[in-house]
Amino acid sequence: PFNQGDPTRGYKSIRLNEINAIVWKDYNHLYPHIMTFMAHLLTENGALAEDIHGDNNCSIGMIQWNLCAHEGMKVDRWLALHPEWADWEFQIRFYLDEMTWRLEKYESIDRAILSWNPGAGWAYVSLVKSRIDWAVRLMGE
């Protein structure tokens, strides 16, 4: 992907550009929404770290997928059964697959984002959209 060998670039910029390359190569149909997805990832996990376990050890990684709600187990048990989830690229591909079907189902990027965290309501969508400029700045670094 883009200029990864440059040591002056921050890891968030590098990671966002790696994600951008995955979307461009394998999920081109999602590309019109790329900056909203980047802002969504930054909202869920501003560190963009695959090893963050949030929500009382219920949510995993860069995408903060709530395993307690979706799989009925905490992160440690899930990782013991599914070690591939420790990989950031696996998490991102899962997220992009989820967003593909959510966009098809809801026919709206806003509703797809809302469906990721429905308990937060429309304020969550507004928060994500307010972070698009942050994502744009990071990707340009």
C-alpha positions as a printed Julia matrix, in Angstrom:
141×3 Matrix{Float64}:
   0.0     0.0    0.0
   0.86    3.67   0.2
   4.36    4.71   1.28
   4.59    2.24   4.19
   8.36    2.37   4.36
   8.44    6.0    5.47
   9.42    6.08   9.18
   8.04    9.61   9.56
   4.48    8.4    9.05
   2.44    7.47  12.1
   1.15    3.95  12.56
  -2.48    5.11  12.3
  -1.8     6.63   8.9
  -0.06    3.48   7.77
  -2.87    1.24   9.06
  -5.61    3.34   7.45
  -3.77    3.23   4.15
  -3.37   -0.55   4.47
  -7.14   -0.79   5.0
  -7.69    1.52   2.04
  -5.63   -0.83  -0.13
  -7.71   -3.84   1.0
 -10.93   -2.02   0.18
  -9.6    -0.88  -3.19
  -8.4    -4.38  -4.11
 -11.04   -6.7   -2.66
 -14.06   -4.59  -1.67
 -14.2    -2.06  -4.47
 -17.99   -1.85  -4.23
 -17.52   -0.23  -0.79
 -15.05    2.38  -1.98
 -17.61    5.22  -2.27
 -17.97    4.98   1.54
 -14.29    4.56   2.42
 -13.92    7.71   4.51
 -17.06    6.95   6.51
 -15.68    3.48   7.23
 -12.36    4.96   8.33
 -14.17    7.41  10.61
 -16.25    4.53  11.96
 -13.14    2.52  12.8
 -11.59    5.55  14.52
 -14.79    6.0   16.52
 -14.87    2.37  17.62
 -11.15    2.14  18.42
  -9.19    5.35  18.1
  -5.95    3.45  18.63
  -6.69    1.25  15.59
  -5.26   -1.61  17.63
  -6.28   -5.2   17.0
  -5.55   -6.21  20.59
  -7.92   -3.8   22.38
 -10.58   -5.67  24.37
 -13.27   -3.2   25.37
 -16.68   -3.22  27.02
 -15.61   -5.34  30.0
 -13.75   -7.82  27.76
 -16.77   -8.25  25.47
 -15.63   -6.3   22.38
 -12.66   -7.27  20.27
 -10.07   -5.42  18.31
 -10.07   -2.64  15.81
 -13.75   -3.08  15.08
 -14.93   -3.58  18.68
 -17.21   -6.43  17.64
 -19.29   -7.24  20.72
 -18.77  -10.95  21.24
 -20.95  -11.09  24.36
 -23.91   -9.86  22.34
 -23.21  -11.76  19.1
 -21.48  -14.94  20.25
 -22.35  -15.21  23.95
 -18.76  -15.2   25.17
 -15.95  -12.9   26.23
 -12.88  -12.09  24.16
 -10.41  -14.43  25.91
 -12.57  -17.5   25.36
 -13.35  -16.44  21.77
  -9.67  -16.0   20.94
  -8.85  -19.43  22.37
 -11.41  -20.93  19.97
 -10.75  -18.56  17.05
  -7.11  -17.38  17.11
  -7.46  -15.85  13.63
  -9.35  -12.99  15.31
  -6.05  -11.74  16.78
  -5.04  -10.59  13.28
  -5.97   -7.02  12.3
  -6.53   -7.91   8.66
  -8.93  -10.71   9.58
 -10.88   -8.25  11.75
 -11.02   -5.7    8.94
 -12.18   -8.24   6.37
 -14.9    -9.36   8.78
 -15.94   -5.72   9.22
 -16.02   -5.13   5.46
 -18.07   -8.29   4.91
 -20.5    -7.09   7.6
 -20.73   -3.65   6.05
 -21.36   -5.18   2.62
 -24.49   -6.98   3.75
 -25.59   -4.08   5.99
 -25.42   -1.68   3.03
 -27.4    -4.14   0.92
 -29.99   -4.56   3.68
 -30.4    -0.94   4.74
 -29.51    0.79   1.44
 -27.9     3.63   3.37
 -24.45    4.17   4.84
 -26.0     5.96   7.82
 -28.32    3.05   8.59
 -25.48    0.55   8.1
 -23.37    2.44  10.65
 -26.34    2.75  13.03
 -26.91   -1.01  12.83
 -23.38   -1.58  14.14
 -24.27    0.15  17.42
 -28.06    0.56  17.48
 -28.24    1.28  21.2
 -26.28    4.51  20.7
 -28.91    5.94  18.35
 -28.51    8.53  15.63
 -26.09   10.55  17.76
 -23.6     7.74  17.11
 -23.93    8.2   13.35
 -23.39   11.94  13.8
 -20.29   11.25  15.89
 -18.88    8.96  13.2
 -19.55   11.54  10.48
 -17.88   14.25  12.58
 -14.67   12.21  12.48
 -14.37   11.98   8.7
 -12.01   14.98   8.63
  -9.78   13.23  11.18
  -9.65   10.15   8.96
  -8.85   12.28   5.9
  -5.98   14.01   7.76
  -4.56   10.71   9.0
  -4.69    9.11   5.58
  -2.84   12.06   4.09
   0.01   12.0    6.6
